[in-house]
Every structure is written in C-alpha cells, then in structure tokens.
Amino acid sequence: LRRIIIMSSMEEVETEETVTCLHITLYHPCQEEKQVFRSLKFHKRERCRVDEVAKFGRDSNICHYNLMDTRVSRVQFTLQFFRQLNSSEFGFEIKNMSKKTKLLVDNVELDYLNKIDLPWKCIIRFGDYQLLMQRQDGESVDYFEICFELSQASLLQERHPPSLQPIPECGMFPSLVYSQGVKPVEMDENDL
C-alpha cells in the first residue's frame, strides 16, 4: 500500500519546463561616465511573454529596455521570439527601427525596417554600442527570458583577436625586404 501512495504522489509532481534565454552582453566606451545602461537590470533573468515584441531604445514610454543616450533612436531595434516552421526550434528575429542608424548583425547591415533571424551567437552594433547576443535554448512556448551582462572591454577585440603575421623562414618580414629594394623571386623547390 505504501508503494502505491509514493507512485501516486510522484505522478502529481509537475515537471519544470525550461525557458529559452537570450544572454546579452553590452559594451559602450563611455559607460562609466555616461551610464547609458543604468536603467537595465544586470545578472537577473527577465521573463517576457512570447507574444510581446521586446523594444530597445531611448523612449521609456514605448521601450521595454532603455538606453539612456540622446543619440539612440526612440526605438532603436526590436526582438521577436518565434518558432521555426515545421520545427520545435525557437529563435529570435531582430528588426532595425532607426531611420538614422544602420544596425549591423555580425557583418550584415540592416537599414530601417530590415529584419533578420539572429544566429545562435552574434554581435550587434550601432553607433558606439556593441551587444553580444547568445541564445540558450529552452522548451517553453509561453515565455522567454533576457539576461544582461556588462562588459568592460570591447566585444570586437574579444571576438576577433588580432591576427599574428607569420615569420618567414628567412627571418625577415616581407615589408623589410621590399623597403630595401629587394623584390621577391619565385623559386621551385628543386632549385634549392
């Protein structure tokens, strides 16, 4: 009899549904002096309904997420949560709402009212703003979450480290050779 009671109580326990979360790391070179992100809550997941469009911009009457900067448009861009056609996968679509400023999603340039599906991980840029967006997949069809982090360093340097120029076998850089008036000569391996 005791075994039946335990099984019965286990069946009544609700399973917890995971929620898709968009992690957004923000960077602006003047954040310390201008506090352009001061209205955002950092390190705290904010729950949003899937039928809401998340708006980012300077107008606090319209936007969910305010950027405290007069150079930012009233509504800079929007994020819309959606489910892929014939799939159980979720994603986000970003739309540029600024008539003045182009929005860069990695290397894709969006003009006013242009939109694109966000890759799993990408950098969004406009003006001096850099936003690294990373999606953490979940199962919920009712909600998604947004979580903000603040970066002290440019996200472009972090994502694209400086490339190192290889040193040729002769030990001299081509720029030094050219500056001394010596031109490169093509040789066959057998001539060595």
N, C-alpha and C positions, 0 to 999 in steps of 0.2 A: 504493500500500500504506500509506503514511504517513497519508493521509486517512482510511482505514478505521479505523485504530487510534485516531485522535483522536475520531471519532464514537463508537466503541465505549466509550471512557473517559467521554465526556460522558453517555452513556446510563446509566452506572452511578452517576453522582453523584446523591445523594439531594436532593430539594428540601426546603427548610426550611419547616415548617408554622408559621403564625402562631398565637399563643395569645391568647385573649380576656383582657384585663386590666381589673380593677376598680381604678381610682385612687381612693383615699380620703384626703381632706384633713381633718385633725382639728383641732378647737379646743375648749379648755376655759379659762375665765377664770382658773383657779388653777393652770394647768400649770406655771408657773415655780416656784411654791412647793411644790406637792404632787407634781409629776412623775407624774401619773396615767397617762401614756402611756409610762413608762420601759421597759416590757417589750416594746414594739413595735420592729421594725426599720424605720427610715426610709430612703427613697430606694433600696430594694432590692426587686426583684420576688420574691415568694414563690410558688412553684408549688404548686398544690393539685390533687388528683385530682377529677374531675368527680362521682364518686360519694360524696365526702365533703361533709358539711354544715359550713360554717365557722361556728364558735360564738364569740360575743363576750360577755365578762362578767368577773367578778372571780375565779371559781374556776379556778385554773390546772390542776387535775386533769381538768376537763371541757372548758374552752375553749381554742381554738387561739390566740385573741387576747385578752390580758388587759388589763383596765382596773383600775389599782391604786387603787381607791376603795371604801370600805365602803358607800357609798350606791348603788353599782351592784349589780344582782341577780347571783346566782351565774352564771346565763346570762341576759344581757340581751336578745339577739336572735340569730337565725341567718340565714345567707345560703345559698341553694341554687341551684346552677347548673343550667340546663335548656335544652332546645331547644324552640322554638315548634312547636306541632302543624302538620304539613304544611308545614314551612318549614325552611330551612337556618340561620335566625337563632337566636342564643343569647341568653339573658337570665339575670337573677337574680331570685329571689323572696326577700323579707325577711319574717321572722315574729317577732312580739313574744313573747318568752318570759318577760317580767317580769309577775308578778301585781300588783306595786305601781305601776309606772310605765307610762304610755302612751307609745307611740312615734309620733312624727309623721314622715310621709314627705311632704315638701313641706307641703301643707295637709290631708292625710288622716291621721286619728287612728286608730291601731291599739291595741285592747285586747289583753289576754292571749290568746295563740294565734291572733290575727288575722294574716293574711298578705296580701301584695300584690306584684305584679310591680314591680320597680324601673324607673322611667323611665330613659332613656339618661343623664340628668343630674338629680340631685335632692339636697335637703338632708334629712338625717335628724336629728331632735332628740329628746332625752330628758334630763330634768334640766337641768344646765348644759352638756351635751355637744352639739356640732354637728359633723356629718360631711357633707362634700360628696362625693358618690359620682358618678363619671363612668366609663362603660363604653367601653373601646376594643375594638372587635370583632376577632375572630380566627377561625381555621378549625379549630383542634384540637377533637377530640371526646373526648380523654382527659384534658386538663388545662386549668386556667385559672390566672390569676395575680392576686395582690393586691399593690398597691404603696401604701405610706403616705407621706403628706407631713404636715408640721406647719404650722399657720397661727398667726401671732402676733396676728391680728386676727379679730374675729367674722366668721363667714362670712355671717351675715344682712345685715350692713352692706354687704358686698361684692356680694352677690346682689341686694339691694333698696336701691339708693341713695336717699337722701332726696329726696322729690319737691319741686320748687320751685313755689311758688304764683305764677301769672302776675300781672303787674301790670296792672290795668285801664287803659284809655286815659285816664281822668280822672287817673291817677297816684295815686289813693288806694286803700288796701285796704278791702274791704267792712267789716272789723271796725272800722276807724276811723270809717267813715261811720255805722255802727249805734251806736257808743258816743257819737256826738254828737247822737243823737236823730233823725237823718235816715233815713227809710225808703226803700227802693228803689222806683222808679216804672217801670212797664213802658211803653216807648215804641215806636212804629212807626218804621221807617226814614224814612218820608215826613214825619214830624213834625220831623225835624232840620233 
